[in-house]
Amino acid sequence: MKTNKRFIKGVVEAAAKNDTVMPWARGARRAAFIAKRNAAEPQRKSA
């Protein structure tokens, strides 16, 4: 099968440029989300 090196090179470059932040990524955004979630969670009584 013939490999299209130019196509593969373009795909790799496009993937390297991608800067989308995922919700599960580490950092300040995730810490803020966890803090918000924990604050909204009702307090549970220990049994």
N, CA, C and O atoms as CSV, one atom per row, in Angstrom:
chain,resi,resn,atom,element,x,y,z
A,1,MET,N,N,0.845,-1.168,0.000
A,1,MET,CA,C,0.000,0.000,0.000
A,1,MET,C,C,0.898,1.241,0.000
A,1,MET,O,O,1.875,1.328,0.743
A,2,LYS,N,N,0.533,2.189,-0.853
A,2,LYS,CA,C,1.305,3.423,-0.955
A,2,LYS,C,C,0.994,4.327,0.238
A,2,LYS,O,O,-0.168,4.505,0.604
A,3,THR,N,N,2.027,4.890,0.833
A,3,THR,CA,C,1.843,5.791,1.963
A,3,THR,C,C,1.928,7.223,1.453
A,3,THR,O,O,2.828,7.578,0.692
A,4,ASN,N,N,0.985,8.024,1.883
A,4,ASN,CA,C,0.983,9.419,1.487
A,4,ASN,C,C,1.667,10.226,2.593
A,4,ASN,O,O,1.015,10.664,3.541
A,5,LYS,N,N,2.984,10.420,2.468
A,5,LYS,CA,C,3.771,11.059,3.516
A,5,LYS,C,C,3.340,12.501,3.748
A,5,LYS,O,O,3.338,12.970,4.886
A,6,ARG,N,N,2.975,13.207,2.684
A,6,ARG,CA,C,2.571,14.597,2.846
A,6,ARG,C,C,1.288,14.682,3.657
A,6,ARG,O,O,1.159,15.565,4.506
A,7,PHE,N,N,0.349,13.796,3.420
A,7,PHE,CA,C,-0.907,13.765,4.179
A,7,PHE,C,C,-0.640,13.482,5.656
A,7,PHE,O,O,-1.167,14.170,6.530
A,8,ILE,N,N,0.168,12.481,5.927
A,8,ILE,CA,C,0.484,12.106,7.304
A,8,ILE,C,C,1.202,13.259,8.009
A,8,ILE,O,O,0.918,13.552,9.171
A,9,LYS,N,N,2.122,13.906,7.313
A,9,LYS,CA,C,2.844,15.034,7.894
A,9,LYS,C,C,1.866,16.164,8.241
A,9,LYS,O,O,1.997,16.789,9.293
A,10,GLY,N,N,0.893,16.428,7.372
A,10,GLY,CA,C,-0.106,17.459,7.632
A,10,GLY,C,C,-0.982,17.128,8.826
A,10,GLY,O,O,-1.316,18.011,9.616
A,11,VAL,N,N,-1.356,15.864,8.964
A,11,VAL,CA,C,-2.174,15.429,10.095
A,11,VAL,C,C,-1.407,15.581,11.399
A,11,VAL,O,O,-1.962,16.035,12.399
A,12,VAL,N,N,-0.150,15.206,11.392
A,12,VAL,CA,C,0.681,15.321,12.598
A,12,VAL,C,C,0.839,16.788,12.988
A,12,VAL,O,O,0.765,17.118,14.172
A,13,GLU,N,N,1.054,17.674,12.016
A,13,GLU,CA,C,1.190,19.103,12.297
A,13,GLU,C,C,-0.115,19.671,12.861
A,13,GLU,O,O,-0.091,20.459,13.807
A,14,ALA,N,N,-1.243,19.275,12.287
A,14,ALA,CA,C,-2.538,19.761,12.774
A,14,ALA,C,C,-2.793,19.282,14.202
A,14,ALA,O,O,-3.332,20.031,15.017
A,15,ALA,N,N,-2.417,18.065,14.507
A,15,ALA,CA,C,-2.604,17.538,15.858
A,15,ALA,C,C,-1.717,18.281,16.856
A,15,ALA,O,O,-2.116,18.491,18.001
A,16,ALA,N,N,-0.537,18.673,16.436
A,16,ALA,CA,C,0.373,19.405,17.319
A,16,ALA,C,C,-0.158,20.813,17.602
A,16,ALA,O,O,0.086,21.357,18.678
A,17,LYS,N,N,-0.878,21.404,16.654
A,17,LYS,CA,C,-1.425,22.760,16.823
A,17,LYS,C,C,-2.673,22.768,17.693
A,17,LYS,O,O,-3.066,23.822,18.193
A,18,ASN,N,N,-3.293,21.631,17.880
A,18,ASN,CA,C,-4.541,21.544,18.629
A,18,ASN,C,C,-4.305,21.939,20.082
A,18,ASN,O,O,-3.443,21.372,20.754
A,19,ASP,N,N,-5.079,22.919,20.567
A,19,ASP,CA,C,-4.910,23.380,21.939
A,19,ASP,C,C,-6.220,23.325,22.722
A,19,ASP,O,O,-6.423,24.098,23.658
A,20,THR,N,N,-7.094,22.422,22.340
A,20,THR,CA,C,-8.365,22.264,23.026
A,20,THR,C,C,-8.129,21.743,24.437
A,20,THR,O,O,-7.383,20.786,24.641
A,21,VAL,N,N,-8.772,22.383,25.404
A,21,VAL,CA,C,-8.624,21.969,26.798
A,21,VAL,C,C,-9.772,21.027,27.136
A,21,VAL,O,O,-10.942,21.384,26.997
A,22,MET,N,N,-9.437,19.854,27.570
A,22,MET,CA,C,-10.445,18.872,27.948
A,22,MET,C,C,-10.862,19.071,29.404
A,22,MET,O,O,-10.047,19.501,30.221
A,23,PRO,N,N,-12.118,18.767,29.742
A,23,PRO,CA,C,-12.592,18.988,31.111
A,23,PRO,C,C,-11.811,18.219,32.165
A,23,PRO,O,O,-11.757,18.643,33.320
A,24,TRP,N,N,-11.216,17.113,31.797
A,24,TRP,CA,C,-10.504,16.300,32.782
A,24,TRP,C,C,-9.021,16.663,32.868
A,24,TRP,O,O,-8.262,16.016,33.589
A,25,ALA,N,N,-8.610,17.696,32.132
A,25,ALA,CA,C,-7.212,18.121,32.165
A,25,ALA,C,C,-6.858,18.675,33.545
A,25,ALA,O,O,-7.714,19.226,34.238
A,26,ARG,N,N,-5.605,18.526,33.933
A,26,ARG,CA,C,-5.131,19.021,35.226
A,26,ARG,C,C,-4.978,20.535,35.153
A,26,ARG,O,O,-4.771,21.090,34.075
A,27,GLY,N,N,-5.080,21.197,36.293
A,27,GLY,CA,C,-4.842,22.629,36.326
A,27,GLY,C,C,-5.874,23.366,37.149
A,27,GLY,O,O,-6.696,22.765,37.840
A,28,ALA,N,N,-5.811,24.688,37.058
A,28,ALA,CA,C,-6.672,25.555,37.862
A,28,ALA,C,C,-8.144,25.358,37.516
A,28,ALA,O,O,-8.996,25.383,38.405
A,29,ARG,N,N,-8.447,25.164,36.257
A,29,ARG,CA,C,-9.841,24.992,35.844
A,29,ARG,C,C,-10.453,23.753,36.494
A,29,ARG,O,O,-11.590,23.785,36.964
A,30,ARG,N,N,-9.690,22.666,36.514
A,30,ARG,CA,C,-10.178,21.423,37.116
A,30,ARG,C,C,-10.339,21.579,38.623
A,30,ARG,O,O,-11.323,21.112,39.198
A,31,ALA,N,N,-9.377,22.234,39.262
A,31,ALA,CA,C,-9.453,22.450,40.709
A,31,ALA,C,C,-10.676,23.289,41.064
A,31,ALA,O,O,-11.350,23.010,42.055
A,32,ALA,N,N,-10.967,24.312,40.266
A,32,ALA,CA,C,-12.138,25.153,40.515
A,32,ALA,C,C,-13.420,24.348,40.345
A,32,ALA,O,O,-14.359,24.510,41.125
A,33,PHE,N,N,-13.471,23.491,39.346
A,33,PHE,CA,C,-14.657,22.661,39.122
A,33,PHE,C,C,-14.879,21.701,40.294
A,33,PHE,O,O,-16.010,21.523,40.746
A,34,ILE,N,N,-13.813,21.090,40.777
A,34,ILE,CA,C,-13.930,20.144,41.893
A,34,ILE,C,C,-14.388,20.869,43.151
A,34,ILE,O,O,-15.223,20.353,43.894
A,35,ALA,N,N,-13.849,22.062,43.396
A,35,ALA,CA,C,-14.255,22.836,44.563
A,35,ALA,C,C,-15.725,23.215,44.472
A,35,ALA,O,O,-16.442,23.154,45.471
A,36,LYS,N,N,-16.177,23.601,43.296
A,36,LYS,CA,C,-17.582,23.961,43.093
A,36,LYS,C,C,-18.476,22.749,43.311
A,36,LYS,O,O,-19.525,22.849,43.947
A,37,ARG,N,N,-18.059,21.610,42.783
A,37,ARG,CA,C,-18.841,20.377,42.927
A,37,ARG,C,C,-18.933,19.962,44.394
A,37,ARG,O,O,-19.999,19.565,44.863
A,38,ASN,N,N,-17.827,20.052,45.109
A,38,ASN,CA,C,-17.826,19.666,46.521
A,38,ASN,C,C,-18.658,20.629,47.369
A,38,ASN,O,O,-19.283,20.208,48.343
A,39,ALA,N,N,-18.672,21.904,47.016
A,39,ALA,CA,C,-19.462,22.881,47.764
A,39,ALA,C,C,-20.956,22.659,47.541
A,39,ALA,O,O,-21.754,22.886,48.450
A,40,ALA,N,N,-21.341,22.222,46.353
A,40,ALA,CA,C,-22.753,22.026,46.022
A,40,ALA,C,C,-23.266,20.698,46.577
A,40,ALA,O,O,-24.477,20.520,46.705
A,41,GLU,N,N,-22.392,19.780,46.904
A,41,GLU,CA,C,-22.788,18.458,47.391
A,41,GLU,C,C,-23.311,18.562,48.828
A,41,GLU,O,O,-22.632,19.135,49.680
A,42,PRO,N,N,-24.488,18.027,49.113
A,42,PRO,CA,C,-25.007,18.092,50.492
A,42,PRO,C,C,-24.135,17.302,51.451
A,42,PRO,O,O,-23.559,16.281,51.076
A,43,GLN,N,N,-24.037,17.764,52.669
A,43,GLN,CA,C,-23.232,17.093,53.685
A,43,GLN,C,C,-23.897,15.785,54.078
A,43,GLN,O,O,-25.096,15.755,54.354
A,44,ARG,N,N,-23.137,14.717,54.106
A,44,ARG,CA,C,-23.671,13.404,54.479
A,44,ARG,C,C,-23.372,13.121,55.932
A,44,ARG,O,O,-22.313,13.488,56.440
A,45,LYS,N,N,-24.315,12.462,56.608
A,45,LYS,CA,C,-24.095,12.069,57.991
A,45,LYS,C,C,-23.387,10.728,58.024
A,45,LYS,O,O,-23.660,9.846,57.210
A,46,SER,N,N,-22.475,10.585,58.977
A,46,SER,CA,C,-21.784,9.303,59.138
A,46,SER,C,C,-22.694,8.334,59.859
A,46,SER,O,O,-23.375,8.719,60.809
A,47,ALA,N,N,-22.720,7.100,59.435
A,47,ALA,CA,C,-23.616,6.119,60.054
A,47,ALA,C,C,-22.958,5.414,61.189
A,47,ALA,O,O,-23.572,4.555,61.822
